[in-house]
Amino acid sequence: MEHRVYSEELVRQVVEKLRIPNLEKATIGEVVLIAQRLEQLTGIPFIRMDQGVPGLEPCRIGTEAEKAALDTGIPAIYPAAEGVPDWKKQGARFVKAFLNIDLSPTGCVPVTGSVAGSFGAFIGCCQRDRQKDTVLFIDPGFPIQKSQLRVLGYRWQSFDIYHFRGDALRKKMESYLSKGNIAAVIYSNPNNPAWISLTESELQVIGELATEYDAIVLEDLAYFGMDFRTDFGHPFTPPFIPTAARYTDNYMLMLSASKIFSCAGQRAAFIVISDTLFNRRFEDLAERYAGSGVFGPTLIASILYMITSGATHSTQFGYAAMLKAASDGQYNFIEVTAEYAERARRMKAIFEKHGIHVLYDKDIDRDISDGFFFTIGYPNMSCGELMRELLYYGVSSIVLSTTGSQQQGIRACCSRMSEPLYDVLDERLNAFRKDH
């Protein structure tokens, strides 16, 4: 292995120093620490494909609106748990503009990032009916969401959708839902980590089954509209972004400013709850919280408020301004974020040049979109082996096994790529190929 950038011994020392018990099962945070430490020790930069952080400038519309809000004195005022009225209005309008879904602003609830949103949603979904205590993951998915269920002590089941696209999805989902214990079904679309996008017909199946078996769809739309094969950037005009919300009233959507507006640091997101679910009463919620048992008010006042006591006041004004600009057609976030598709396209070409192949490469019979993430594998290497081997060549990633995938490979994120790094990536993968 004469072409390695970092020696096996140095990597071993760093891993031991950081007390990481198993490198091949390392979390995103652990991989980040490894890469940072190796850079500090050697001065040699990594190709950072580990953490999905925005790689574009934040939307200035939101920045300026939040600065203006700060000057009004609102930092001294607690935000209402249900959200600032104008923000709620703009949230509902944004959903109508890009999803063509009608709902009351009441059902738009601000949260301090989608992570807080999913945490609260899991609690509400699993407490509404004591007979339904399990969450079903359509994997691969965001590892942190399973970590949240570990914290909460809730059960989950999962399946890798790789072999269950199209017509096979209904039977597979029914094998879980028919048992009657599934409280919620969660997935991301486009998918983190595979960047597959569920089709309209697959989303229809999910929606119909959610209604039939009384499960709540938790649709994580962190990468809202970023299936760049279709131009979703024109508000109130078809084509609209696909969603299971067209096929069921049992839905909660999670939308975030982190990626589409590059505002990850502001922890700005919101949950969209259907009017029907928001106003639905559950006896188990009424008994637990000694209240009305109505889902929406209980989620806001008795669950989400206990987690963060509301979403940051000034951030809501910044987020509202960005949502309004997008809905007005003044800010096309699809055009801005399409830079990620170009980065992914170029990175994939370099990996494939050196014999490393894309794993989740199809949406049934259609090539997946280029975008924020993609997945790759190498012949005769497991997830952990490929992740570890690429570390020696200065390329960091996360293993697919931590995402619920049964495929042998890693997740690659393109957000931190810049023009000078493409040649570096090419050189390092050429070294990898020579050694393997």
The 8 nearest C-alpha neighbors of each residue, nearest first, counted from 0:
[[1, 434, 2, 3, 435, 431, 433, 430],
 [0, 2, 3, 434, 430, 4, 433, 6],
 [1, 3, 430, 0, 4, 434, 431, 433],
 [2, 4, 392, 5, 391, 1, 0, 6],
 [3, 5, 392, 391, 393, 2, 6, 427],
 [6, 4, 391, 3, 392, 7, 9, 10],
 [7, 5, 9, 8, 391, 10, 3, 4],
 [6, 8, 10, 9, 11, 5, 391, 3],
 [7, 9, 11, 6, 10, 12, 5, 13],
 [10, 8, 12, 6, 11, 7, 13, 5],
 [9, 11, 13, 7, 12, 8, 14, 6],
 [12, 10, 8, 14, 9, 13, 7, 15],
 [13, 11, 9, 15, 10, 14, 16, 8],
 [14, 12, 16, 10, 15, 11, 17, 9],
 [13, 15, 11, 17, 12, 16, 19, 10],
 [16, 14, 18, 12, 17, 13, 11, 19],
 [17, 15, 13, 18, 14, 12, 19, 11],
 [16, 18, 14, 15, 19, 13, 33, 32],
 [19, 17, 15, 16, 20, 14, 13, 21],
 [18, 20, 17, 14, 21, 15, 22, 25],
 [21, 19, 18, 22, 15, 14, 25, 24],
 [22, 20, 24, 23, 19, 25, 14, 18],
 [23, 21, 25, 24, 19, 20, 387, 14],
 [22, 24, 383, 21, 25, 387, 384, 386],
 [25, 23, 22, 21, 26, 383, 401, 398],
 [26, 24, 22, 23, 29, 21, 30, 27],
 [25, 27, 29, 28, 30, 24, 397, 401],
 [28, 26, 30, 29, 397, 31, 50, 49],
 [27, 29, 31, 26, 30, 32, 50, 25],
 [30, 28, 32, 26, 31, 27, 25, 33],
 [29, 31, 33, 27, 32, 28, 25, 34],
 [30, 32, 28, 34, 29, 33, 35, 27],
 [33, 31, 29, 35, 30, 34, 36, 28],
 [34, 32, 30, 36, 31, 35, 37, 29],
 [35, 33, 37, 31, 36, 32, 38, 30],
 [36, 34, 32, 38, 33, 37, 31, 39],
 [35, 37, 39, 33, 38, 34, 32, 40],
 [36, 38, 40, 34, 39, 35, 41, 33],
 [37, 39, 42, 35, 43, 41, 36, 44],
 [40, 38, 36, 37, 42, 41, 35, 43],
 [39, 41, 37, 38, 42, 36, 43, 35],
 [42, 40, 43, 38, 39, 37, 44, 36],
 [41, 43, 38, 39, 40, 44, 37, 45],
 [44, 42, 41, 38, 45, 37, 39, 393],
 [45, 43, 38, 42, 46, 393, 41, 37],
 [46, 44, 393, 47, 394, 34, 43, 38],
 [45, 47, 394, 393, 48, 395, 44, 424],
 [46, 48, 395, 45, 49, 394, 415, 396],
 [49, 47, 412, 396, 411, 395, 46, 413],
 [50, 48, 396, 395, 47, 397, 412, 27],
 [49, 51, 52, 27, 48, 31, 412, 47],
 [52, 50, 412, 49, 53, 414, 48, 371],
 [51, 53, 50, 54, 414, 263, 415, 258],
 [54, 52, 261, 55, 258, 414, 51, 263],
 [53, 55, 414, 415, 52, 56, 261, 416],
 [56, 54, 53, 261, 57, 414, 336, 335],
 [55, 57, 261, 58, 54, 53, 59, 260],
 [58, 56, 261, 262, 260, 59, 55, 62],
 [57, 59, 260, 60, 61, 261, 56, 62],
 [60, 58, 62, 61, 63, 57, 56, 64],
 [61, 59, 63, 58, 62, 321, 64, 320],
 [60, 62, 317, 64, 321, 59, 63, 320],
 [61, 63, 59, 65, 60, 64, 317, 66],
 [62, 64, 66, 65, 60, 61, 59, 67],
 [65, 63, 317, 61, 67, 66, 62, 68],
 [64, 66, 317, 68, 62, 67, 313, 63],
 [67, 65, 63, 69, 68, 64, 62, 70],
 [66, 68, 64, 70, 65, 69, 63, 71],
 [67, 69, 65, 70, 71, 66, 313, 64],
 [70, 68, 66, 67, 71, 72, 313, 73],
 [69, 71, 67, 68, 72, 66, 73, 65],
 [72, 70, 68, 69, 73, 67, 74, 66],
 [71, 73, 70, 74, 69, 75, 68, 76],
 [72, 74, 76, 75, 71, 69, 312, 313],
 [75, 73, 76, 72, 69, 312, 313, 77],
 [74, 76, 73, 72, 77, 312, 78, 69],
 [77, 75, 73, 74, 78, 72, 312, 79],
 [76, 78, 79, 75, 312, 74, 73, 309],
 [79, 77, 312, 309, 80, 76, 310, 311],
 [78, 80, 82, 81, 309, 77, 83, 310],
 [81, 79, 309, 82, 78, 304, 299, 308],
 [80, 82, 79, 108, 299, 109, 83, 309],
 [83, 81, 79, 80, 109, 108, 84, 87],
 [82, 84, 86, 85, 87, 79, 315, 81],
 [85, 83, 87, 86, 88, 82, 104, 81],
 [86, 84, 88, 87, 83, 89, 319, 316],
 [85, 87, 319, 89, 83, 88, 84, 90],
 [88, 86, 90, 104, 84, 85, 89, 107],
 [87, 89, 85, 104, 86, 91, 90, 84],
 [88, 90, 92, 86, 87, 91, 323, 319],
 [89, 91, 87, 93, 92, 88, 86, 107],
 [92, 90, 104, 94, 88, 93, 89, 87],
 [91, 93, 89, 95, 90, 94, 96, 88],
 [94, 92, 96, 90, 95, 91, 326, 89],
 [95, 93, 91, 98, 92, 96, 97, 100],
 [94, 96, 99, 100, 92, 93, 98, 97],
 [97, 95, 235, 234, 93, 94, 99, 326],
 [96, 98, 239, 234, 94, 95, 99, 240],
 [99, 97, 239, 240, 94, 100, 95, 96],
 [100, 98, 95, 96, 97, 239, 94, 101],
 [99, 101, 95, 98, 94, 102, 245, 244],
 [102, 100, 95, 99, 103, 94, 91, 92],
 [103, 101, 274, 91, 273, 100, 104, 106],
 [102, 104, 105, 106, 274, 91, 101, 107],
 [105, 103, 87, 91, 88, 106, 107, 102],
 [106, 104, 103, 107, 87, 108, 81, 274],
 [105, 107, 272, 104, 271, 103, 108, 274],
 [108, 106, 271, 104, 105, 87, 270, 90],
 [107, 109, 270, 269, 81, 106, 82, 271],
 [110, 108, 269, 82, 268, 310, 270, 107],
 [111, 109, 269, 268, 310, 112, 116, 115],
 [112, 110, 266, 310, 267, 115, 268, 113],
 [111, 113, 266, 268, 267, 114, 110, 115],
 [112, 114, 116, 115, 268, 117, 255, 253],
 [115, 113, 116, 117, 112, 118, 144, 111],
 [116, 114, 118, 113, 117, 112, 111, 110],
 [115, 117, 113, 114, 119, 118, 110, 120],
 [116, 118, 120, 114, 119, 115, 121, 113],
 [119, 117, 115, 121, 116, 120, 114, 147],
 [118, 120, 122, 116, 117, 121, 303, 302],
 [119, 121, 117, 123, 122, 118, 124, 116],
 [122, 120, 124, 118, 119, 123, 117, 125],
 [123, 121, 119, 120, 125, 124, 126, 118],
 [124, 122, 120, 126, 121, 125, 298, 127],
 [123, 125, 121, 122, 126, 127, 182, 120],
 [124, 126, 132, 122, 182, 123, 127, 121],
 [127, 125, 123, 128, 124, 122, 129, 284],
 [126, 128, 284, 283, 124, 281, 125, 123],
 [129, 127, 130, 131, 126, 283, 125, 281],
 [128, 130, 131, 126, 132, 127, 283, 125],
 [131, 129, 128, 180, 132, 179, 182, 181],
 [132, 130, 180, 182, 181, 129, 128, 133],
 [131, 133, 125, 182, 180, 130, 129, 181],
 [134, 132, 154, 181, 155, 182, 180, 131],
 [135, 133, 155, 183, 181, 182, 184, 156],
 [134, 136, 184, 156, 157, 155, 183, 185],
 [137, 135, 157, 185, 138, 184, 186, 156],
 [136, 138, 186, 158, 157, 185, 160, 159],
 [139, 137, 159, 140, 403, 136, 158, 160],
 [138, 140, 404, 403, 402, 159, 137, 192],
 [139, 141, 138, 402, 191, 142, 192, 403],
 [140, 142, 143, 144, 402, 191, 192, 139],
 [143, 141, 402, 144, 145, 401, 140, 146],
 [144, 142, 146, 145, 141, 147, 114, 148],
 [143, 145, 147, 146, 142, 141, 148, 117],
 [144, 146, 148, 147, 143, 142, 149, 141],
 [147, 145, 143, 149, 144, 148, 150, 142],
 [148, 146, 144, 150, 145, 149, 143, 151],
 [147, 149, 151, 145, 153, 150, 146, 152],
 [150, 148, 146, 152, 147, 151, 145, 153],
 [151, 149, 147, 148, 152, 146, 153, 145],
 [150, 152, 148, 149, 153, 147, 122, 118],
 [151, 153, 149, 150, 148, 154, 147, 146],
 [154, 152, 148, 151, 149, 133, 155, 132],
 [155, 153, 133, 134, 132, 152, 148, 156],
 [154, 156, 134, 133, 135, 153, 157, 136],
 [157, 155, 135, 136, 134, 133, 154, 158],
 [158, 156, 136, 135, 137, 138, 155, 159],
 [157, 159, 138, 137, 160, 136, 156, 403],
 [158, 160, 138, 404, 161, 139, 405, 137],
 [159, 161, 163, 162, 138, 158, 164, 137],
 [160, 162, 159, 163, 164, 359, 404, 406],
 [163, 161, 160, 164, 159, 167, 168, 165],
 [164, 162, 167, 160, 168, 161, 165, 171],
 [163, 165, 168, 167, 162, 363, 160, 166],
 [164, 166, 167, 168, 201, 163, 363, 200],
 [165, 167, 168, 169, 164, 163, 201, 170],
 [168, 166, 163, 165, 169, 164, 170, 171],
 [169, 167, 163, 171, 166, 164, 170, 165],
 [170, 168, 172, 171, 167, 173, 204, 166],
 [171, 169, 173, 172, 168, 167, 174, 166],
 [170, 172, 168, 174, 169, 173, 167, 163],
 [171, 173, 169, 174, 175, 170, 168, 176],
 [174, 172, 176, 170, 175, 177, 171, 169],
 [173, 175, 171, 172, 177, 176, 170, 178],
 [176, 174, 173, 172, 177, 178, 171, 181],
 [177, 175, 173, 178, 179, 181, 174, 172],
 [176, 178, 179, 173, 175, 174, 212, 180],
 [179, 177, 176, 180, 175, 174, 181, 173],
 [180, 178, 177, 176, 181, 131, 212, 130],
 [181, 179, 131, 178, 132, 130, 133, 182],
 [182, 180, 133, 131, 134, 183, 176, 179],
 [183, 181, 131, 214, 133, 125, 134, 124],
 [182, 184, 215, 214, 134, 181, 216, 135],
 [183, 185, 135, 216, 217, 136, 134, 215],
 [186, 184, 217, 136, 218, 216, 137, 135],
 [187, 185, 137, 218, 219, 136, 140, 188],
 [186, 188, 219, 190, 189, 218, 220, 191],
 [189, 187, 190, 196, 220, 219, 197, 186],
 [188, 190, 196, 194, 195, 187, 222, 226],
 [189, 191, 194, 188, 187, 195, 193, 192],
 [192, 190, 193, 140, 194, 141, 187, 189],
 [191, 193, 190, 194, 372, 410, 140, 373],
 [192, 194, 373, 195, 190, 191, 374, 359],
 [195, 193, 190, 189, 191, 192, 372, 373],
 [194, 196, 190, 193, 189, 367, 362, 197],
 [197, 195, 189, 188, 190, 198, 194, 362],
 [196, 198, 201, 202, 188, 195, 199, 362],
 [197, 199, 201, 200, 202, 196, 241, 362],
 [198, 200, 202, 201, 241, 203, 197, 242],
 [199, 201, 203, 198, 202, 204, 165, 197],
 [202, 200, 204, 198, 203, 199, 197, 165],
 [201, 203, 243, 205, 199, 204, 200, 206],
 [202, 204, 200, 206, 201, 205, 246, 243],
 [203, 205, 201, 207, 202, 206, 208, 169],
 [206, 204, 202, 208, 203, 207, 209, 201],
 [207, 205, 246, 247, 243, 203, 209, 204],
 [206, 208, 204, 210, 209, 205, 246, 203],
 [207, 209, 211, 210, 205, 206, 212, 204],
 [210, 208, 214, 206, 213, 207, 212, 211],
 [209, 211, 213, 207, 208, 212, 247, 249],
 [210, 212, 208, 209, 213, 207, 214, 206],
 [211, 213, 209, 210, 214, 208, 176, 179],
 [214, 212, 210, 209, 211, 215, 249, 182],
 [215, 213, 209, 183, 182, 212, 181, 216],
 [216, 214, 183, 249, 250, 209, 184, 217],
 [215, 217, 250, 184, 183, 218, 251, 249],
 [218, 216, 185, 251, 252, 184, 250, 215],
 [217, 219, 252, 186, 185, 216, 187, 220],
 [218, 220, 187, 253, 221, 186, 252, 217],
 [221, 219, 223, 254, 222, 253, 188, 187],
 [220, 222, 255, 223, 254, 219, 258, 253],
 [223, 221, 220, 225, 189, 224, 258, 259],
 [222, 224, 220, 221, 225, 259, 254, 189],
 [225, 223, 226, 231, 240, 222, 333, 227],
 [226, 224, 227, 222, 223, 333, 189, 370],
 [227, 225, 228, 224, 368, 229, 189, 196],
 [226, 228, 229, 225, 368, 230, 337, 369],
 [229, 227, 226, 368, 230, 369, 367, 225],
 [230, 228, 227, 231, 226, 238, 224, 225],
 [229, 231, 232, 227, 228, 238, 333, 233],
 [232, 230, 233, 224, 229, 239, 238, 240],
 [231, 233, 333, 230, 331, 234, 332, 334],
 [232, 234, 236, 231, 235, 328, 97, 331],
 [235, 233, 96, 236, 97, 326, 328, 232],
 [234, 236, 96, 97, 233, 237, 95, 99],
 [235, 237, 234, 233, 238, 239, 96, 97],
 [238, 236, 239, 235, 233, 231, 234, 97],
 [237, 239, 231, 236, 240, 230, 229, 233],
 [240, 238, 237, 98, 97, 231, 241, 99],
 [239, 241, 98, 224, 97, 231, 242, 238],
 [242, 240, 199, 239, 98, 243, 198, 202],
 [243, 241, 244, 202, 245, 240, 199, 98],
 [242, 244, 202, 206, 245, 246, 203, 205],
 [243, 245, 242, 246, 247, 250, 248, 206],
 [246, 244, 243, 247, 242, 100, 203, 206],
 [247, 245, 206, 244, 243, 203, 207, 248],
 [248, 246, 206, 249, 244, 210, 245, 207],
 [247, 249, 250, 273, 275, 276, 244, 246],
 [250, 248, 215, 247, 276, 216, 210, 209],
 [251, 249, 216, 215, 248, 273, 244, 217],
 [250, 252, 272, 217, 271, 216, 270, 218],
 [253, 251, 218, 271, 270, 217, 219, 254],
 [252, 254, 270, 219, 220, 269, 113, 218],
 [255, 253, 220, 269, 221, 268, 252, 270],
 [254, 256, 268, 221, 257, 267, 113, 269],
 [255, 257, 260, 262, 267, 259, 268, 258],
 [263, 258, 256, 262, 261, 255, 260, 259],
 [259, 257, 261, 260, 256, 53, 222, 263],
 [258, 260, 256, 261, 332, 257, 222, 336],
 [259, 261, 256, 58, 262, 258, 257, 57],
 [262, 260, 57, 258, 257, 53, 259, 263],
 [263, 261, 257, 260, 57, 264, 256, 265],
 [257, 262, 264, 265, 266, 261, 256, 258],
 [265, 263, 262, 266, 257, 267, 261, 112],
 [264, 266, 267, 263, 262, 314, 257, 111],
 [267, 265, 112, 111, 264, 263, 268, 257],
 [268, 266, 112, 111, 265, 256, 255, 110],
 [269, 267, 255, 112, 110, 113, 254, 256],
 [268, 270, 109, 110, 108, 254, 253, 255],
 [269, 271, 253, 108, 252, 107, 272, 251],
 [270, 272, 107, 252, 251, 106, 253, 269],
 [273, 271, 251, 106, 277, 250, 270, 274],
 [272, 274, 276, 275, 248, 277, 250, 106],
 [273, 275, 277, 276, 102, 278, 106, 272],
 [276, 274, 273, 278, 277, 248, 279, 249],
 [275, 277, 279, 273, 278, 274, 249, 248],
 [276, 278, 295, 274, 294, 275, 279, 272],
 [279, 277, 276, 275, 293, 294, 274, 295],
 [278, 280, 276, 293, 294, 277, 275, 281],
 [281, 279, 293, 292, 294, 278, 282, 291],
 [282, 280, 292, 284, 283, 127, 293, 285],
 [281, 283, 285, 284, 292, 286, 280, 127],
 [282, 284, 286, 285, 281, 127, 128, 287],
 [285, 283, 292, 287, 127, 281, 286, 282],
 [292, 286, 284, 290, 282, 289, 291, 283],
 [285, 287, 283, 289, 284, 288, 282, 290],
 [288, 286, 284, 285, 289, 283, 290, 126],
 [287, 289, 290, 285, 286, 284, 301, 292],
 [290, 288, 286, 285, 287, 291, 292, 284],
 [291, 289, 285, 288, 292, 286, 284, 297],
 [290, 292, 285, 293, 289, 280, 297, 284],
 [285, 291, 293, 284, 281, 280, 290, 282],
 [294, 292, 280, 291, 279, 278, 295, 297],
 [293, 295, 297, 277, 279, 296, 280, 298],
 [296, 294, 277, 298, 297, 293, 278, 299],
 [297, 295, 299, 298, 294, 300, 293, 277],
 [296, 298, 301, 294, 300, 295, 299, 293],
 [299, 297, 302, 295, 296, 301, 300, 303],
 [300, 298, 303, 296, 297, 302, 301, 304],
 [299, 301, 304, 297, 296, 298, 302, 303],
 [300, 302, 297, 298, 299, 304, 305, 303],
 [301, 303, 298, 305, 304, 299, 300, 119],
 [304, 302, 299, 306, 305, 119, 298, 300],
 [303, 305, 308, 300, 306, 302, 307, 309],
 [304, 306, 302, 303, 308, 307, 301, 300],
 [305, 307, 303, 304, 308, 302, 115, 119],
 [306, 308, 309, 304, 305, 303, 310, 111],
 [309, 307, 304, 305, 306, 80, 310, 303],
 [308, 310, 80, 307, 304, 78, 79, 311],
 [309, 311, 111, 110, 109, 312, 78, 307],
 [312, 310, 314, 313, 315, 309, 78, 111],
 [311, 313, 78, 314, 315, 310, 73, 74],
 [312, 314, 316, 315, 65, 68, 311, 69],
 [315, 313, 317, 316, 311, 312, 65, 318],
 [314, 316, 318, 313, 317, 312, 319, 86],
 [317, 315, 319, 313, 314, 318, 65, 64],
 [318, 316, 61, 65, 64, 314, 320, 315],
 [317, 319, 315, 321, 320, 316, 61, 314],
 [318, 320, 86, 316, 322, 317, 321, 89],
 [319, 321, 323, 317, 318, 322, 61, 324],
 [322, 320, 324, 318, 61, 323, 319, 60],
 [321, 323, 319, 325, 320, 324, 89, 93],
 [322, 324, 326, 320, 321, 325, 89, 327],
 [325, 323, 329, 327, 321, 330, 322, 326],
 [324, 326, 330, 328, 322, 323, 327, 329],
 [327, 325, 323, 328, 234, 324, 93, 96],
 [326, 328, 324, 325, 329, 323, 234, 330],
 [329, 327, 325, 326, 330, 324, 234, 331],
 [328, 330, 324, 327, 325, 331, 326, 323],
 [331, 329, 325, 324, 328, 332, 327, 321],
 [332, 330, 333, 334, 232, 325, 328, 329],
 [331, 333, 335, 334, 330, 259, 336, 260],
 [334, 332, 232, 336, 331, 335, 337, 225],
 [333, 335, 337, 332, 331, 336, 232, 338],
 [336, 334, 332, 333, 337, 338, 331, 259],
 [335, 337, 338, 333, 334, 339, 332, 259],
 [338, 336, 339, 340, 334, 335, 333, 227],
 [339, 337, 336, 341, 340, 342, 335, 334],
 [338, 340, 342, 337, 370, 341, 371, 336],
 [341, 339, 370, 369, 343, 337, 338, 342],
 [340, 342, 344, 338, 339, 343, 345, 337],
 [341, 343, 339, 345, 340, 344, 413, 346],
 [344, 342, 346, 340, 341, 345, 369, 413],
 [345, 343, 341, 347, 342, 346, 369, 340],
 [344, 346, 348, 342, 343, 347, 341, 349],
 [345, 347, 343, 349, 348, 344, 342, 350],
 [348, 346, 350, 344, 349, 345, 343, 351],
 [347, 349, 351, 345, 346, 350, 352, 344],
 [350, 348, 352, 346, 347, 351, 425, 345],
 [349, 351, 355, 347, 353, 352, 348, 346],
 [350, 352, 355, 354, 348, 353, 356, 349],
 [353, 351, 349, 350, 354, 348, 355, 347],
 [354, 352, 351, 350, 355, 432, 428, 429],
 [353, 355, 351, 352, 356, 350, 377, 432],
 [356, 354, 351, 377, 350, 353, 376, 375],
 [355, 357, 375, 351, 376, 354, 358, 377],
 [356, 358, 375, 374, 360, 359, 376, 355],
 [359, 357, 375, 374, 360, 376, 356, 408],
 [360, 358, 193, 361, 357, 374, 195, 161],
 [359, 361, 358, 367, 357, 366, 362, 195],
 [362, 360, 366, 367, 365, 363, 359, 364],
 [361, 363, 365, 367, 364, 195, 366, 196],
 [362, 364, 361, 365, 164, 165, 366, 198],
 [365, 363, 362, 361, 366, 367, 360, 165],
 [364, 366, 362, 361, 363, 367, 360, 368],
 [367, 365, 361, 360, 362, 368, 364, 363],
 [368, 366, 361, 362, 360, 195, 365, 369],
 [367, 369, 226, 228, 227, 370, 366, 194],
 [370, 368, 340, 343, 344, 367, 227, 341],
 [369, 371, 340, 339, 372, 343, 368, 225],
 [370, 372, 339, 413, 412, 414, 340, 343],
 [373, 371, 412, 411, 370, 194, 192, 413],
 [372, 374, 193, 411, 194, 410, 192, 412],
 [375, 373, 410, 358, 193, 357, 409, 411],
 [376, 374, 357, 358, 356, 408, 409, 355],
 [375, 377, 408, 356, 355, 358, 407, 357],
 [376, 378, 355, 380, 356, 379, 385, 354],
 [379, 377, 380, 376, 355, 354, 381, 356],
 [378, 380, 377, 381, 376, 407, 384, 385],
 [381, 379, 378, 384, 377, 385, 382, 407],
 [380, 382, 407, 384, 383, 385, 408, 379],
 [383, 381, 408, 407, 398, 385, 384, 409],
 [382, 384, 23, 386, 381, 385, 387, 398],
 [383, 385, 381, 387, 386, 382, 380, 388],
 [384, 386, 388, 387, 382, 383, 380, 389],
 [387, 385, 383, 389, 384, 388, 396, 382],
 [386, 388, 390, 384, 385, 389, 383, 23],
 [389, 387, 385, 390, 391, 386, 384, 392],
 [388, 390, 392, 394, 391, 386, 387, 385],
 [389, 391, 393, 394, 387, 392, 388, 395],
 [392, 390, 5, 389, 388, 3, 393, 4],
 [393, 391, 4, 389, 3, 390, 394, 427],
 [392, 394, 45, 390, 391, 46, 4, 389],
 [393, 395, 46, 390, 389, 45, 392, 47],
 [396, 394, 47, 48, 49, 390, 46, 393],
 [395, 397, 49, 48, 411, 410, 386, 409],
 [398, 396, 410, 409, 49, 27, 399, 386],
 [399, 397, 409, 382, 400, 401, 383, 410],
 [398, 400, 409, 402, 401, 404, 408, 410],
 [399, 401, 404, 402, 398, 403, 405, 382],
 [402, 400, 399, 403, 398, 142, 24, 404],
 [403, 401, 140, 139, 142, 399, 400, 404],
 [404, 402, 139, 138, 400, 401, 140, 159],
 [405, 403, 139, 400, 159, 406, 402, 399],
 [404, 406, 159, 400, 403, 407, 399, 139],
 [407, 405, 404, 408, 399, 400, 358, 382],
 [408, 406, 382, 381, 376, 405, 399, 380],
 [409, 407, 376, 382, 375, 399, 406, 398],
 [408, 410, 398, 399, 375, 397, 374, 382],
 [411, 409, 374, 397, 192, 396, 373, 399],
 [410, 412, 48, 373, 372, 396, 374, 409],
 [413, 411, 48, 372, 414, 371, 51, 49],
 [412, 414, 416, 343, 415, 371, 342, 372],
 [413, 415, 54, 416, 412, 53, 371, 339],
 [416, 414, 54, 413, 47, 417, 48, 412],
 [417, 415, 413, 414, 420, 342, 418, 421],
 [418, 416, 420, 419, 415, 421, 342, 414],
 [417, 419, 420, 421, 416, 422, 342, 423],
 [420, 418, 417, 421, 422, 423, 416, 424],
 [419, 421, 423, 422, 418, 417, 424, 416],
 [422, 420, 424, 423, 419, 418, 425, 417],
 [421, 423, 425, 424, 420, 426, 419, 418],
 [424, 422, 420, 426, 421, 425, 427, 419],
 [425, 423, 421, 427, 422, 426, 420, 428],
 [424, 426, 422, 428, 423, 427, 349, 429],
 [427, 425, 429, 423, 424, 428, 422, 430],
 [428, 426, 430, 424, 429, 425, 392, 423],
 [427, 429, 431, 430, 425, 426, 424, 432],
 [428, 430, 426, 432, 427, 431, 425, 433],
 [431, 429, 427, 433, 428, 2, 432, 426],
 [432, 430, 428, 434, 429, 433, 427, 435],
 [431, 433, 435, 429, 434, 430, 428, 353],
 [434, 432, 430, 431, 435, 429, 2, 0],
 [435, 433, 0, 431, 432, 430, 2, 1],
 [434, 432, 433, 431, 0, 430, 388, 429]]
